[in-house]
Amino acid sequence: MSIPFSNAYAQLPEQCFARVLPTPVKNPLLFAFNQPLADQLGINYSAATEQELAGVFAGNEIPAGALPLAMAYCGHQFGQLNPQLGDGRAILLGDLEDTNGQRCDIQLKGSGRTPFSRSGDGRSPLGPALREYILCEAMQALGVPTTRALALVASGEYVIRDGREPGAVFTRVASSHIRVGTFQFFALRRDHDALQALAQHVIARHYPHIDASADDAVLQLFKAICQRQAELIAQWMSLGFIHGVMNTDNMTISGETIDYGPCAFMEAFNPAMVFSSIDRQGRYAYQNQPAIGQWNLARLAEALLPLFPGDEQQAVEDATAVLHDYSDQHQRAWEQRMNRKLGLNDVQPGDRERIEALLNILEQGRMDYTGFFRQLSHISRADAERAPLFALLQHSDCRNTAAVNEALHEWLSEWQAELAQRNNHAGELMQATNPAVIPRNHKVQEAIMAAEEGDFAPFQTLLEKVTDPFVENAEDLSYQCPAEPHEKVLRTFCGT
C-alpha cells in the first residue's frame, strides 16, 4: 500500500505541531474502508490485504512518506477560552494532492496519546467513531462541505467512558484540519511569525485567488472565511442539522463541517432543540448556530488583527464591517436554500415571510422537518392530494391539531398559487433538494449497538441509504420515518 504524501503542513514552523507516532493497538480489525475516496486520494491499495489495511489505519504501521504529527491549537469551549488544546487523540499522518489537484489531510482519530492529551487516553470508543463515519458521508451526499471518512478500524481494545466500550480508530480526510483555534493559539502567545506563516499557508491552500503579497491579503482572507461559514451554516439550517459543539476549535478555516460529536438531524421541528449531552444551557441549539458562527468569527478577527492593514483602530473597523456583512451573507444564503426547498429558483419580496410562516406552522405542529419537505415536494400542483402530508401532523405530538391543520391548508394554497406563476418544474427541483433519507438518531444508535455486539450489517445498510439520500423507495420507509416514541434518542455524546 502506498499513499502519495507531500506534507506541506509539516513545513510550517515547529511550534505549529508536535511530532508523535500513533500508539499501536492489540488486534486491529478493518470495519469499513471507503474505496472511492481512497481512489480519489491516489492511494494504491490494490495489493494490500484487509489485515494490512487494518494495520495502517489503526496506526500500527506507518506508511512510507508519512510525517506523523499532532497539531497545536486552542479555543473557546462553550464561551470559555482554553489556552492549550491541540490534537489530544488525533495524529495527522500527512497531507497530499488528490487526483483533482486538491490538497487533503489524512488523520487518525483515536490513535493514542499525544503531548496535547492532558488527562485523556487518546482513544476513541467505537460508537462515536461509527457516528462520525455515517454523519460525514451523509453530509457529503447531501452536498454539504465536510470532512470525509476513509476508514474505521476496531482496535480490539476497550476504552473507559461511562463504562467499558469497544475502541476504534477513525481515519478522517479534510482539505485541512486548520481551525479558528489554530490562529488563536499563536495570537495568544503573540507569535507573529507563526501567525503570518499560517495565514500564508491557508491562503495558498484554500484561497489561492487572493494575492498573498497584497497589503490587505489577510483581511481578504478573513472576508472569504466569513463568506464560507455563512453559506455552510445556512446549509446546516436548511437541513435541520445541529452540530452540537460549535467551539472555536471545531470551526475550520476551509469552511468544512468537522467534529461530528454530539450532532444530530432534528426530527420534530423545534428551533430551541439541543442534542448534546454537555450543552445544558442550549448555547449551541439549532436556532443559535448562525449567531454562534459570527461569535466564533469575531474571535478569529481578534487573532488576525495584527495582520490586518492600517493601525489598530482601522483594523478593528475593517473587521467589524466584515462581521456585519456575515449576517447579511448568511441570511441571503439561508433564504436561497429554503426557497429551493420550496421549489423556487430565486428570492423575491415576500418569500422570507412565507418561509417564516411555514416554519412557525411546523413548530406548532411539531412535524417532522425532513419528512414534511419531502412530502411537500409531491404536492407542488394545486390538484395534488394533500393527505400524505397531513398524515405527518396526525402522527406528531401537536397540541392544537385543528388550528395547525387550518393554517397549513391556507399556507399550501398560497404557496401553490405562487409556484404556478414562478416555476412549472418545482417538484423536480424540490425532490433534488429535499432528502428522503437522513441519518436519523435512532437508526444511528441501532447501528452502533449492533456493531458493539459484532454485527456490522446495520451500519453497512444505513451507510448505503444515507449516501443515496434523494432516492425514495417504499421498502425503505423505516429509514424515512421519524422515531417512534420508544425509539427516540434525545442526547448524543462525543466520546472524549
C-alpha positions, -999 to +999 in steps of 0.1 A: +000+000+000+013+035-009+000+070-001+015+099-021+022+122+009+038+156+003+034+170+038+030+208+032+018+214+068+049+198+083+070+225+066+054+252+089+073+265+120+078+237+145+056+254+171+026+246+149+027+209+159+044+181+179+059+151+161+045+120+176+038+084+165+005+066+169+003+040+197-003+005+183-035-014+192-037-051+201-059-066+174-070-042+146-100-053+125-110-033+094-146-023+099-150+000+069-129+012+040-140+039+016-125+027-017-139+055-039-124+081-016-091+062-015-091+062-053-097+100-053-067+104-030-045+084-053-039+057-027-026+025-042-041-003-021-047-030-048-021-054-034-029-048+003-047-074+023-075-065+047-051-071+076-025-048+061-051-021+056-062-025+092-026-022+104-021+011+085-054+027+096-050+016+132-017+033+134+003+001+138+021+006+106+033+039+093+031+042+055+062+054+037+064+092+033+041+099+063+053+125+088+030+119+118+023+149+140-003+164+164-015+199+156-013+227+181-044+248+187-065+263+215-101+275+215-132+288+232-152+259+246-188+269+255-175+305+255-146+299+278-110+302+265-089+271+269-054+283+260-040+248+252-060+221+234-044+205+203-048+171+189-051+151+221-064+119+204-056+125+167-025+123+146-020+138+112-003+112+090+004+138+064-012+157+035-012+151-002-026+163-035-055+142-047-063+132-083-082+166-087-052+186-076-067+194-042-046+192-011-060+169+016-051+158+051-052+122+063-056+120+101-060+091+125-085+098+153-083+077+184-047+067+177-033+072+212-019+099+235+000+130+222+017+159+240-017+176+239-037+148+255-038+163+290-055+137+312-071+120+282-063+084+270-060+094+233-085+068+223-120+067+208-149+044+215-164+026+186-198+043+189-187+079+183-163+068+155-191+050+137-214+080+142-188+103+126-183+079+097-220+078+089-227+115+095-198+129+074-206+106+045-242+115+047-233+152+046-211+146+016-240+130-002-263+160+007-238+184-008-225+199+024-188+208+027-175+182+052-146+161+064-147+126+050-144+091+063-116+069+048-115+040+072-127+027+105-108+000+124-120-017+156-090-017+179-096-050+198-092-030+230-117-013+254-119+023+265-134+035+297-161+062+294-193+057+314-183+020+313-162-003+292-167+003+255-151-012+224-124+010+210-118+022+174-095+043+152-112+065+126-094+078+096-106+113+087-099+132+055-102+170+053-090+197+030-072+207+061-076+205+099-067+242+105-093+258+128-102+292+142-084+279+173-052+273+154-049+310+148-060+317+184-031+296+197-004+318+181-022+351+187-025+342+224+013+336+225+020+368+205+039+346+180+036+369+150+059+348+128+039+316+132+007+336+127+019+351+095+033+317+082+000+300+090-020+327+072+001+324+041-003+287+042-041+290+044-042+315+015-021+292-007-040+261+002-077+272+005-080+307-011-055+309-040-075+336-057-061+360-030-029+378-039-008+368-009+016+397-014-012+424-012-012+446+019-048+435+027-043+398+019-052+387+054-082+409+055-093+394+022-087+360+038-109+369+067-137+380+044-135+348+024-136+326+055-167+345+068-184+340+034-178+303+035-190+299+071-222+320+064-230+296+035-221+264+054-243+273+084-272+282+060-269+246+046-270+232+081-301+252+089-319+242+057-313+205+065-323+207+102-287+198+112-275+206+147-237+205+151-239+204+189-205+217+198-196+248+179-164+257+198-138+277+180-116+247+178-144+229+159-147+256+131-125+250+102-108+278+082-117+258+050-154+260+056-159+223+061-181+207+087-158+190+113-160+170+145-193+151+144-196+145+181-229+153+198-246+162+165-279+152+151-306+159+125-337+173+140-370+154+136-399+173+152-392+210+143-381+229+173-358+259+169-346+255+205-336+219+200-304+206+216-290+171+214-256+174+230-254+159+265-230+186+276-248+216+263-270+222+293-277+259+287-286+255+250-257+276+237-254+255+205-292+250+200-304+248+164-316+285+163-284+298+178-260+284+152-258+315+129-251+338+158-225+314+172-208+313+139-205+350+139-192+349+175-165+324+165-155+345+136-152+375+159-126+355+178-108+348+146-108+385+138-092+392+172-065+366+164-058+380+129-059+417+139-021+422+139-020+411+103-047+435+090-035+467+072-035+501+089-034+509+126-053+491+153-084+513+150-086+508+113-081+471+117-110+469+142-132+489+119-125+467+090-131+435+110-163+449+124-176+457+089-168+422+077-186+407+106-217+428+099-216+415+063-216+380+076-252+384+089-264+396+055-245+368+037-259+341+059-295+355+056-292+356+018-278+320+017-305+307+040-333+323+020-319+309-012-317+274+002-351+275+018-366+288-014-351+259-033-367+235-007-400+252-017-394+249-054-384+285-061-352+293-080-348+329-069-357+351-039-384+378-043-401+402-019-424+383+004-405+350+002-389+354+036-422+359+053-436+328+035-407+307+048-410+320+084-448+314+083-442+278+073-416+272+100-440+286+126-466+261+115-441+233+116-431+243+151-467+245+163-474+212+147-442+195+159-440+180+125-410+160+112-388+185+094-372+162+067-404+142+061-425+173+057-403+189+030-401+156+012-438+151+012-442+188+002-422+180-030-450+158-042-478+184-039-464+213-058-495+214-081-529+227-068-547+194-078-523+172-058-535+150-030-526+166+004-535+136+027-500+121+029-486+154+040-513+159+067-506+123+079-474+137+093-495+160+115-516+132+127-486+113+139-469+143+156-472+155+192-492+185+181-514+200+209-537+220+186-542+199+155-573+218+143-556+252+143-524+239+126-545+220+101-563+252+090-531+273+089-513+247+068-541+244+043-541+281+039-504+283+035-503+255+010-529+272-012-510+305-013-477+286-020-492+265-048-505+297-064-471+313-062-454+282-078-479+283-107-466+318-115-429+312-109-419+276-116-437+249-136-410+223-126-410+229-089-415+192-080-383+182-097-363+209-080-377+200-046-371+163-049-334+171-058-332+194-028-352+177-001-337+144+010-359+113+016-333+098+039-311+113+066-291+096+093-318+096+120-306+094+155-324+061+163-311+044+132-275+055+140-280+042+175-292+009+162-261+006+140-238+014+170-254-011+193-253-039+167-216-031+159-207-032+196-220-067+195-200-076+164-228-072+139-217-047+112-246-053+088-269-025+102-240+000+098-234-010+062-271-008+053-276+026+070-245+039+052-259+027+019-292+045+025-278+078+037-253+081+009-281+080-017-304+104+002-327+116-026-339+081-036-374+074-022-382+036-020-413+021-004-392-006+011-370+019+029-398+035+049-381+027+082-352+049+071-375+077+060-398+079+091-391+096+124-386+076+155-414+060+174-417+073+210-398+043+224-370+047+198-362+084+203-326+093+211-326+128+227-290+130+238-257+124+219-221+121+231-187+130+217-167+101+231-139+121+248 
